[in-house]
Amino acid sequence: MIIAFTTILVAMLVLIRPLQKNPFFLIYFGLMIGAAYYTETHLFKLPPLAYKTFLLFLAYHLVAINIVTVIAYGSDKRAAVRGNWRVPEVQLHALELLGGWPGAFIAQRVFHHKTKKKSYQSLFWLVLVIQLAVIYYVLNFLNFI
């Protein structure tokens, strides 16, 4: 399972350019590998290419990416208040695009951050629409809808 998770995460890192300089992706990477290690050593073993391995990856991914997205928004808000170096918007949008939009939505409301910048909000909602379209397409392709 650790091999499958690492392969997927490295492929994401290579293919998605904004992730290559995103320190929050490293936190996410660590959470995912840690979850895979814990699952494999303490809960159960799955073959690397098993269907259940990918479902487990998806479940862990959705939890981890949303946690990391909230941390990224909190870090950016704290940096904005203190006048320090900020998190680039492309990195925040990359986390949202990976499935962290629920965490981003919650963080925007909790931290009151990035809620008034129209250009940011329009791209945020575009990411959300793209994600929902992809989810609809996948569910339709799998005959769940």
N, C-alpha and C positions, 0 to 999 in steps of 0.2 A: 504494500500500500504506500509506503514511503517513496518507493521508486516511481510509482504512478503519479503521486502528488508532485514530486520534485520535477518530473518531466513536464507536466502540465504548466507548472509555475514558471519554469525556465522558458518554455515556449511563449508564455504570455509576456515575459520580460523581454524576449528577443523581438517579438512581433509588434508590441505596443510601445512605441518610442517614448511617450511621456512617462512611462513607468521606469525607464532606465535611470532617471535622475530623481526619482520620487522616493524620499526616505521612508514614507509611510508604507510603500509597497514592501519594503524590507521588514517592517513590523508585521504586516499581513503574511508575508512569506514565512516568517518565524512562527506565527500562530498556526498556520496551516500545517507546517512540518511537525510542530509540537503536537497538534491534534492527531495527525496520522501516526506519529510514534506512540502516543498514549493509547490510541485505539488498537494498534497492532500488538503492543506489549501487554496491555492490561484487559482489553475487552475481547477481541477476536481477530483472527487473521483472515484476510481476503486475498485472492490472487490479484496481481497488478492490473490485469485487463478485464476483471469481472464487472458485470453490469452494476452490482451493488457498490463496488469501489467508486464508480463515477457518481452514483447517487449520493454516497456519503461525502464525496468531494464537494458536490453541489451544496449539500446541507451545511457543511463546515464553511464553505466559501461564503454563503449568504450571511452567516453569523459574523465571520471574521471581517469581511469587507465592510459591513455596516459599523462594526465597532471601530475599525481603523478610520473610517470616514468621519465619524463623530470626533475622534481624537484629532484628526487633521483640521477640522473646522474649529475645534477648541483651541488648538495651537495657533492657528491663523488669527483668531479673534484676540487671543492674548498678545500676540506679536503686534497686532494693529493698535491695541490700547497702549502698549509700551513703546511703540515707535520702532520696533525691531524689524529684522528681515522677515518678509512675509512669505507665505506659501503661494507659489504661482497658481493662477486660476486654472491653467491647463492641467495641473496635477490634481486639483480638486475635481475637475470635470472627468478626468481619467478614472478616479475612484468611483464617481457616480456612474460612469458608463459600465464599469465592471459589476454593477449591481448594488452599489452603495447609495443609491438615490433615497431609499427610505431613511437611512442614517443621516444623509445630507439634509433632507427635509426637516427631520426632528432637530438636528443641530442648528439649522437656520432659525428655527423658532425659539429654541432654548437659549442660544447665545446671541440672538438678534443680530445675526451676521449675514451679510450678503443679501439681505432682503430688499434693500432699496435700490440696488444697482441694476438698472433695467437690462443692460447687455448681459450681465451674468444670469439674471433670472430667465431671460428668454432662451439662453443656451441650456440652462438647467431643465426647463420644461421641454425643450426639444429632445434632450437626452431621455427624459421620462417617456415621451411619446415613442421614440425609437425603441426603447426597451419593451414597452407594452406591445408594439407591433411585432417585435421579434418573438415575444412570448406567445402572442396569438398565432403567429405563423407556425411555431414549433408545435403548439398544442393541436392546431388544425392538421398539421402534417402527420402527427401521431394518432390522429382520429380520436382525440379526447374531446373535441368540440364538434 
